[in-house]
Amino acid sequence: MAALSTPASTGGSDEGLVDHAIFDQLLEMDDDGDREFSRSIVWNFFEQAETTFTQIETALEKKELAELSSLGHFLKGSSAALGLTRVKESCEKIQHFGARKRADGSGQIDDEEALSKIATTLAKCKEDYREAEIYLKDFYGGEDGAVKEDD
């Protein structure tokens, strides 16, 4: 059976999008020659992220900062587990802004500034998520997630 490629070996540039040390740990949990386990985790993340983005948009419309902080924290953990560095960093900022803190978690900001920063950060987070989604779907062989093999 042909060896399966890893994101680091596909030749595409991810420009800090994926922390391969973390993602490779997930790949190590797959059975030899079979990426079904990691693929299912990644596809579950895609569904979870889409749902969470919708929840963030709703909480943003309702100006629910505590909920925004909680949702940012939730998606931060999921994206960190896959090594999606830029998505994780944006989610961490949303978490901090929702707690009325600066991007680095220090100091205090007012509600309107927090909401404005969350809106801007959410747009960036979704952009980074789309890049990660394309990158990972390509790694796994496309939309349906069929595993790509190297010849």
Backbone as CSV, one residue per row, in Angstrom:
resi,resn,N_x,N_y,N_z,CA_x,CA_y,CA_z,C_x,C_y,C_z
1,MET,0.846,-1.185,0.000,0.000,0.000,0.000,0.883,1.235,0.000
2,ALA,0.451,2.248,-0.732,1.227,3.489,-0.822,1.175,4.244,0.498
3,ALA,2.242,4.974,0.751,2.287,5.782,1.976,1.346,6.971,1.829
4,LEU,0.727,7.341,2.915,-0.155,8.503,2.916,0.658,9.753,3.194
5,SER,0.302,10.825,2.513,1.003,12.090,2.738,0.499,12.736,4.015
6,THR,1.345,13.562,4.596,0.941,14.391,5.731,0.882,15.817,5.230
7,PRO,0.213,16.716,5.941,0.133,18.098,5.462,1.502,18.692,5.173
8,ALA,2.492,18.373,5.981,3.822,18.941,5.789,4.461,18.446,4.499
9,SER,4.038,17.277,4.008,4.672,16.710,2.832,3.879,16.921,1.551
10,THR,2.765,17.631,1.599,1.943,17.811,0.404,2.487,18.899,-0.513
11,GLY,3.452,19.663,-0.038,4.080,20.658,-0.881,3.409,22.022,-0.828
12,GLY,2.202,22.091,-0.323,1.505,23.374,-0.212,2.032,24.144,0.979
13,SER,1.926,25.461,0.887,2.345,26.287,2.001,1.152,26.589,2.888
14,ASP,1.338,26.404,4.188,0.228,26.706,5.093,0.488,27.970,5.892
15,GLU,1.650,28.586,5.728,1.997,29.877,6.323,1.499,30.050,7.756
16,GLY,1.837,29.112,8.627,1.460,29.214,10.025,0.025,28.819,10.304
17,LEU,-0.652,28.296,9.312,-2.045,27.903,9.457,-2.182,26.683,10.349
18,VAL,-1.289,25.703,10.155,-1.361,24.433,10.881,-0.047,24.189,11.616
19,ASP,-0.155,23.865,12.893,1.015,23.437,13.671,1.151,21.941,13.431
20,HIS,2.126,21.575,12.605,2.261,20.173,12.190,2.637,19.251,13.339
21,ALA,3.310,19.761,14.341,3.644,18.916,15.494,2.360,18.436,16.174
22,ILE,1.379,19.319,16.280,0.104,18.945,16.901,-0.721,18.086,15.954
23,PHE,-0.846,18.513,14.694,-1.659,17.752,13.742,-1.093,16.351,13.535
24,ASP,0.221,16.239,13.488,0.840,14.914,13.314,0.544,13.982,14.480
25,GLN,0.351,14.532,15.680,-0.035,13.689,16.818,-1.414,13.077,16.576
26,LEU,-2.304,13.837,15.984,-3.615,13.299,15.633,-3.466,12.201,14.585
27,LEU,-2.623,12.433,13.585,-2.419,11.440,12.535,-1.833,10.140,13.080
28,GLU,-1.033,10.255,14.133,-0.435,9.058,14.741,-1.485,8.144,15.367
29,MET,-2.674,8.670,15.636,-3.742,7.857,16.214,-4.491,7.048,15.158
30,ASP,-4.256,7.358,13.885,-4.876,6.589,12.806,-4.274,5.191,12.728
31,ASP,-5.074,4.256,12.226,-4.549,2.929,11.931,-3.592,3.050,10.761
32,ASP,-2.639,2.141,10.670,-1.685,2.162,9.559,-2.430,2.130,8.227
33,GLY,-2.086,3.078,7.357,-2.669,3.115,6.029,-4.116,3.569,5.978
34,ASP,-4.650,4.047,7.093,-6.054,4.440,7.142,-6.167,5.742,7.925
35,ARG,-6.689,6.781,7.312,-6.826,8.089,7.953,-8.254,8.348,8.428
36,GLU,-9.078,7.305,8.542,-10.488,7.495,8.879,-10.680,8.142,10.253
37,PHE,-9.899,7.760,11.243,-10.072,8.331,12.581,-9.819,9.833,12.567
38,SER,-8.658,10.242,12.065,-8.342,11.675,12.059,-9.287,12.431,11.141
39,ARG,-9.660,11.837,10.017,-10.595,12.481,9.111,-11.921,12.764,9.810
40,SER,-12.414,11.804,10.576,-13.692,12.002,11.263,-13.595,13.121,12.299
41,ILE,-12.453,13.222,12.974,-12.245,14.307,13.944,-12.255,15.665,13.223
42,VAL,-11.567,15.731,12.112,-11.482,16.980,11.345,-12.856,17.368,10.813
43,TRP,-13.596,16.406,10.259,-14.919,16.721,9.713,-15.890,17.122,10.830
44,ASN,-15.769,16.518,11.990,-16.586,16.942,13.132,-16.241,18.371,13.532
45,PHE,-14.964,18.713,13.472,-14.556,20.085,13.768,-15.188,21.061,12.779
46,PHE,-15.199,20.710,11.490,-15.814,21.593,10.492,-17.272,21.883,10.870
47,GLU,-18.016,20.855,11.215,-19.420,21.029,11.592,-19.545,21.884,12.860
48,GLN,-18.689,21.590,13.829,-18.700,22.321,15.101,-18.359,23.795,14.880
49,ALA,-17.375,24.066,14.045,-16.963,25.444,13.783,-18.089,26.228,13.105
50,GLU,-18.727,25.629,12.126,-19.824,26.315,11.434,-20.946,26.662,12.413
51,THR,-21.304,25.704,13.258,-22.350,25.937,14.264,-21.925,27.037,15.232
52,THR,-20.681,26.987,15.674,-20.183,27.972,16.635,-20.116,29.363,16.012
53,PHE,-19.730,29.461,14.751,-19.720,30.774,14.088,-21.127,31.374,14.071
54,THR,-22.119,30.555,13.794,-23.506,31.028,13.805,-23.903,31.493,15.199
55,GLN,-23.500,30.735,16.215,-23.808,31.117,17.594,-23.102,32.425,17.971
56,ILE,-21.873,32.592,17.518,-21.135,33.829,17.789,-21.837,35.010,17.124
57,GLU,-22.265,34.834,15.879,-22.961,35.924,15.183,-24.241,36.315,15.933
58,THR,-24.981,35.324,16.416,-26.211,35.591,17.169,-25.894,36.330,18.472
59,ALA,-24.884,35.846,19.199,-24.498,36.489,20.462,-23.981,37.902,20.215
60,LEU,-23.326,38.108,19.088,-22.826,39.441,18.741,-23.995,40.391,18.481
61,GLU,-24.995,39.918,17.756,-26.189,40.741,17.508,-26.892,41.106,18.822
62,LYS,-26.890,40.169,19.774,-27.566,40.391,21.060,-26.657,41.076,22.086
63,LYS,-25.396,41.312,21.692,-24.403,41.960,22.551,-24.175,41.199,23.854
64,GLU,-24.131,39.876,23.755,-23.932,38.997,24.910,-22.445,38.666,25.061
65,LEU,-21.734,39.561,25.732,-20.288,39.419,25.835,-19.857,38.139,26.560
66,ALA,-20.537,37.767,27.624,-20.152,36.551,28.353,-20.304,35.322,27.456
67,GLU,-21.367,35.281,26.683,-21.584,34.167,25.748,-20.510,34.166,24.664
68,LEU,-20.148,35.335,24.179,-19.095,35.448,23.172,-17.763,34.934,23.713
69,SER,-17.466,35.275,24.952,-16.237,34.800,25.576,-16.249,33.279,25.680
70,SER,-17.373,32.731,26.093,-17.511,31.289,26.238,-17.377,30.573,24.892
71,LEU,-18.011,31.096,23.865,-17.932,30.484,22.536,-16.521,30.582,21.965
72,GLY,-15.867,31.716,22.199,-14.477,31.855,21.767,-13.591,30.827,22.445
73,HIS,-13.807,30.645,23.733,-13.035,29.655,24.498,-13.281,28.249,23.959
74,PHE,-14.528,27.924,23.701,-14.898,26.609,23.196,-14.205,26.300,21.871
75,LEU,-14.319,27.210,20.904,-13.733,26.973,19.590,-12.210,27.053,19.632
76,LYS,-11.680,27.821,20.574,-10.220,27.886,20.750,-9.686,26.498,21.084
77,GLY,-10.350,25.803,21.999,-9.897,24.477,22.392,-9.959,23.480,21.259
78,SER,-11.040,23.502,20.504,-11.196,22.571,19.385,-10.153,22.822,18.302
79,SER,-9.941,24.081,17.977,-8.970,24.407,16.930,-7.539,24.127,17.404
80,ALA,-7.271,24.353,18.679,-5.935,24.061,19.219,-5.638,22.575,19.159
81,ALA,-6.648,21.743,19.407,-6.447,20.291,19.396,-6.050,19.782,18.014
82,LEU,-6.439,20.512,16.970,-6.074,20.130,15.601,-4.812,20.840,15.121
83,GLY,-4.329,21.790,15.906,-3.148,22.541,15.502,-3.455,23.670,14.541
84,LEU,-4.685,24.153,14.542,-5.072,25.253,13.650,-4.731,26.582,14.319
85,THR,-3.489,26.949,14.194,-2.890,28.035,14.951,-3.612,29.365,14.800
86,ARG,-3.840,29.806,13.574,-4.442,31.133,13.385,-5.889,31.163,13.853
87,VAL,-6.625,30.075,13.641,-8.004,30.014,14.129,-8.003,30.067,15.649
88,LYS,-7.123,29.304,16.265,-7.020,29.291,17.731,-6.710,30.685,18.265
89,GLU,-5.772,31.379,17.634,-5.389,32.713,18.102,-6.555,33.705,18.002
90,SER,-7.314,33.635,16.905,-8.476,34.518,16.772,-9.536,34.195,17.818
91,CYS,-9.760,32.906,18.058,-10.754,32.498,19.063,-10.341,32.949,20.456
92,GLU,-9.055,32.913,20.723,-8.572,33.383,22.020,-8.831,34.874,22.184
93,LYS,-8.651,35.622,21.106,-8.943,37.060,21.155,-10.428,37.289,21.404
94,ILE,-11.285,36.527,20.728,-12.732,36.656,20.946,-13.053,36.360,22.406
95,GLN,-12.423,35.337,22.950,-12.615,34.996,24.364,-12.247,36.186,25.250
96,HIS,-11.103,36.788,25.007,-10.653,37.926,25.816,-11.558,39.144,25.632
97,PHE,-11.903,39.457,24.381,-12.770,40.611,24.133,-14.122,40.414,24.804
98,GLY,-14.643,39.182,24.768,-15.913,38.892,25.421,-15.858,39.116,26.919
99,ALA,-14.658,38.966,27.481,-14.439,39.227,28.908,-14.051,40.687,29.149
100,ARG,-14.200,41.513,28.118,-13.891,42.947,28.174,-12.403,43.195,28.485
101,LYS,-11.567,42.387,27.867,-10.117,42.541,28.026,-9.489,42.797,26.670
102,ARG,-8.250,43.238,26.690,-7.500,43.442,25.450,-7.215,42.089,24.807
103,ALA,-6.738,42.120,23.584,-6.469,40.888,22.822,-5.558,39.928,23.573
104,ASP,-4.615,40.469,24.340,-3.663,39.620,25.073,-4.193,39.172,26.437
105,GLY,-5.424,39.565,26.755,-6.026,39.160,28.022,-5.765,40.117,29.169
106,SER,-5.084,41.211,28.900,-4.779,42.175,29.966,-5.753,43.344,29.918
107,GLY,-5.749,44.131,30.971,-6.507,45.375,31.013,-8.002,45.208,30.850
108,GLN,-8.664,46.313,30.631,-10.118,46.344,30.479,-10.468,47.204,29.270
109,ILE,-11.511,46.820,28.554,-12.062,47.644,27.484,-13.571,47.738,27.710
110,ASP,-14.198,48.747,27.120,-15.643,48.889,27.324,-16.418,47.970,26.373
111,ASP,-17.708,47.871,26.613,-18.558,46.950,25.855,-18.529,47.223,24.354
112,GLU,-18.671,48.475,23.977,-18.722,48.801,22.544,-17.411,48.469,21.845
113,GLU,-16.301,48.763,22.502,-15.001,48.422,21.920,-14.869,46.910,21.809
114,ALA,-15.300,46.199,22.839,-15.226,44.737,22.824,-16.042,44.164,21.669
115,LEU,-17.250,44.663,21.500,-18.123,44.165,20.429,-17.539,44.475,19.055
116,SER,-16.979,45.653,18.902,-16.356,46.029,17.635,-15.164,45.127,17.321
117,LYS,-14.339,44.901,18.320,-13.162,44.050,18.128,-13.570,42.599,17.853
118,ILE,-14.627,42.128,18.487,-15.101,40.762,18.228,-15.572,40.642,16.781
119,ALA,-16.310,41.630,16.300,-16.800,41.591,14.917,-15.635,41.523,13.931
120,THR,-14.631,42.348,14.152,-13.452,42.354,13.279,-12.693,41.038,13.378
121,THR,-12.518,40.554,14.585,-11.771,39.313,14.805,-12.524,38.110,14.261
122,LEU,-13.841,38.124,14.366,-14.642,37.024,13.822,-14.452,36.927,12.313
123,ALA,-14.444,38.055,11.629,-14.235,38.043,10.180,-12.880,37.423,9.843
124,LYS,-11.848,37.798,10.581,-10.502,37.237,10.368,-10.490,35.748,10.701
125,CYS,-11.150,35.368,11.774,-11.208,33.971,12.192,-11.871,33.111,11.115
126,LYS,-12.966,33.603,10.557,-13.667,32.856,9.513,-12.810,32.727,8.256
127,GLU,-12.063,33.775,7.945,-11.155,33.747,6.805,-10.073,32.673,7.030
128,ASP,-9.480,32.668,8.212,-8.449,31.677,8.537,-9.046,30.264,8.569
129,TYR,-10.260,30.158,9.079,-10.947,28.866,9.100,-11.150,28.346,7.680
130,ARG,-11.590,29.204,6.767,-11.804,28.777,5.375,-10.506,28.280,4.759
131,GLU,-9.402,28.974,5.027,-8.102,28.521,4.523,-7.743,27.158,5.097
132,ALA,-7.956,26.979,6.388,-7.654,25.701,7.032,-8.553,24.598,6.488
133,GLU,-9.819,24.923,6.270,-10.767,23.943,5.738,-10.319,23.468,4.349
134,ILE,-9.958,24.400,3.482,-9.481,24.040,2.138,-8.226,23.191,2.235
135,TYR,-7.301,23.623,3.073,-6.029,22.912,3.249,-6.262,21.477,3.723
136,LEU,-7.115,21.317,4.736,-7.343,19.980,5.294,-8.188,19.110,4.367
137,LYS,-9.154,19.692,3.689,-9.943,18.904,2.732,-9.060,18.434,1.587
138,ASP,-8.125,19.279,1.171,-7.170,18.861,0.147,-6.308,17.709,0.660
139,PHE,-5.845,17.829,1.885,-5.035,16.757,2.484,-5.789,15.434,2.502
140,TYR,-7.061,15.487,2.880,-7.859,14.267,2.982,-8.483,13.845,1.660
141,GLY,-8.245,14.591,0.597,-8.675,14.137,-0.710,-9.870,14.846,-1.290
142,GLY,-10.294,15.928,-0.699,-11.380,16.690,-1.291,-12.595,16.803,-0.400
143,GLU,-13.678,17.260,-1.007,-14.925,17.530,-0.279,-15.430,16.348,0.514
144,ASP,-15.393,15.172,-0.095,-15.986,14.006,0.575,-15.082,13.398,1.630
145,GLY,-13.841,13.853,1.677,-12.934,13.356,2.698,-12.257,12.056,2.365
146,ALA,-12.373,11.592,1.111,-11.668,10.372,0.738,-10.172,10.618,0.909
147,VAL,-9.499,9.672,1.469,-8.091,9.837,1.800,-7.236,9.805,0.530
148,LYS,-6.329,10.790,0.440,-5.416,10.876,-0.696,-4.163,10.053,-0.391
149,GLU,-3.716,9.299,-1.356,-2.510,8.489,-1.181,-1.424,8.996,-2.121
150,ASP,-0.158,8.881,-1.681,0.989,9.182,-2.531,1.328,7.920,-3.312
151,ASP,1.739,8.094,-4.553,2.142,6.907,-5.348,3.624,6.694,-5.280
